[in-house]
Amino acid sequence: MKNRKIISLLVLTSLGLASCADFFEREPFSQVGADTFFRSEKNVVLFVNGLLQKNMPGYATLTYGDQYSDLMAVNSTSDFLKTEWSPEKQTGWDVSDWSNIYNVNYFLSRLPEAASDVNNDAKMKHYEGVGRFWRAWLYYTKVQTFGAVPWYDKPIDPEDEKELYKGRDSREFVMGKILEDLNFAATYCLTDKAYVNNSQINRWVVLAFKARVCLYEGTYRKYHTELGLESSAERWLREAVSACETLMNESPYSLVHSPANLKTQWRKLFTSEEVDYQEIIFANEFSEELLRFHSATWKFTSGSYGARWSLSKAFVNTYLMLDGSRFTDRSNYNQTEFTEEVQNRDYRLMQSIITPGYSKKVAGVDTPTAPDFSLTLTGYQVIKWTLDDDKYEGTNNSINSLSVFRFAEVLLNYAEAKAELGEFGEAEWNQTIKLLRERAGVNGKAPLSADPYLIAYYDNQTSDKWILEIRRERAIELLLENLRYEDLMRWKLGKLLEKEWDGIYIPEKEKAYDLNGDGINDVCVTDGKPGTEKGVFYIDLTKGQYTLNADNCLVYNETRMWADRKYLHPIPKTAGIINPALGQNEGWGE
């Protein structure tokens, strides 16, 4: 076993030297030599760019990262949520899973060698801050997945068996180290023009990430009382507030908001090739000029290659009316036909799913388009990230750039942290939620009382009107931006993943319905009667894939199973065999 572990570390060492291959191929790393490589600032920048390329989240994470959440129905769910899971099935602890952390530590350990060539203390600290940012980023993912993990802040010597075989450091210790790294980076990373608004790590990016991390940890400690860490939650929430306040008061970012473009401006943030750096703090840039493309439009518009991502009706119900009133205060809200249901709602709804009036180019011609049940499971067909032209469908050629951090999230993080601290009122509302709602055409008035629909939706966990409205806003504003599953985990609401996947209201079976008002019927639900109308998608209830619930809403039948041990994944069995000192997370056996 020891030989296996040492061999693994030797491989890890080689990965540390060969990381970011695309960059190193431009100037063959093997010709430079490890002992001299970091003596040049040019090579430091090369390595820094390689870390960015290696660790930047890709299109799948950024566009359908919320697919395994309560908001979304998909045609194939994660085995972790669908089946009995076990340490034998778990991955995430192999050499490749730790190599990126090794790469960062290797970079930080060799960086001082560049001091004489850089000859600028501020730039040296900036480079160190970038390295520490990525270490915090990588370790944060580890903690979210496994909880306690071994902390390493230097490259491991393959002969150092004490370090190789040590146990896991506590969650408190590792998260404390992550915060140290983020505070250093937030202090020393630069905001010079060379580093801002060009997909580089800078102080504003670090602060946005710090706010996300600190809100996560503060609320995780508050709601996961089994950890016994509630007393330290306040510290993390205040760190989140501090990071947000700096961004809100000192950064160049603000919400994109033009009263003349309420129906289009929000979605444009997600479908444009050019990044709108008024609001977007950090992005993965794609463009025809850069010859960088992705497959998001193809996947969202393919019934075979995609997962038929669809919103659930229970979530759609949370979108407010334009006048600020609650859709769910209507007596018949759950039995409202689709074309009426989506009228006069928060404009983000029509920018998130296909609603009447939506059109896209088909063979170059603007064509009214209805929800297509070969692409949607519930009738609420997602368009947030798709390009409205069929030339992008079926191929890996989408050119819309993808946001990683937005100023909107900063406002939401600030609002939630303040509310969880019990320090949120109308002044904070006007600084945050009011602005987001008015940007979406919704009356931004503050709530007079807690929404009973949201109280029930969130399993009676809270009746605080501010927290509930912030959660409403967060789900809508950050839809499909890879944060919802994380939110459920920190709120200790994993049980919501078992919610049924309900869809549009079907008043009558054996009757075809026009979903966009163009005079052409689109869908019909039957009890086995053969479909004959051309262009209509027939849903046969006798096949068992669908049912109608008590309100006659379509339900896609898929089972997710939740257990509280799933808030943390198990330590993989193979890792435990190699190093028994790692132990196992509670509920996953020895």
BELPE-V319467 format. One line per field, one symbol per residue. ss: DSSP state (A for helix, B for strand, O for the rest). psi: psi as a letter, one per 40 degrees, with the letter a starting at -180 (. if undefined). A space follows every 50 residues. Layout:
BEGIN
ss: ???
psi: ???
END
This chain:
BEGIN
ss: OAAAAAAAAAAAAAAAAAOOAAAAOOOOAAAOOOOOAAAOAAAAAAAAAA AAAAAOOOAAAAAAOOOOOOOBBOOOOOAAAAOOOOOOOOOOOOAAAAAA AAAAAAAAAAAAAAAAAAOOAAAAAAAAAAAAAAAAAAAAAAAAAAOOBO OOOOOOOOOOAAAAOOOOBOAAAAAAAAAAAAAAAAAAOOOOAAAOOOOO OOAAAAAAAAAAAAAAAAAAAAAOAAAOOAAAAAAAAAAAAAAAAAAAAA OOOOOOOOAAAOOOAAAAAAAOOOOOOOOBBBBBOOBOOOOBOBOAAAAA OOOOOOOOOBBOAAAAOOOOBOOOOOAAAOOOAAAOOAAAAOOOBOAAAA OOBOOOOOBBBBOOBBBBOOOOOOOOOOOOBBOOOOOOBAAAOOOOOBOO OBBBBBAAAAAAAAAAAAAAOOOOOAAAAAAOAAAAAAAOOOOOOOOOOO OAAAAAAOOOOOOOAAAAAAAAAAAAAOOOOOOAAAAAAAOOOAAAAAOO BBBBBOOOOOOBBOOOOOOOOOBBBBOOOOOOOOOOBBBBAAAOOBBBOO OOBBBBOOOOOOOAAAAOOOOOAAAAAAOAAAOOOOOOOO
psi: dddddddddddddddddeifddddddghddedhdeedeehdddddddddd ddddehiadddddfeedgieehhiehihddedihiiddeiaeeidddedd dddddddddeddeeddddfhdddddddddddddddddddddddddebhih hheiihheegddddeiaiiidddddddddddddddddeiifideehfffi hadddddddddddddddddddddgeedfeddedddddddddddddddddd ieiihhhhdefdeddddddeeidhhgeddhdhihhiiddefhiieddddd ehedeaefhhiidddddehiideeihdeeidfdefhiddddeifihedde edihihehiihhfehhhhhihheeeideeghhedeihfheeeheigeieh ihidhiddddddddddddddeffhadddddecdddddddeehhfiiidii hddddddfffdiehdddddddddddddfhfffedddddddeffddeeeii giaihgdiiehiiheefeehidihhifehihehhehhhhhdeeediihad efhhhhhhhihiideediiihiddddddgdedaiiheea.
END
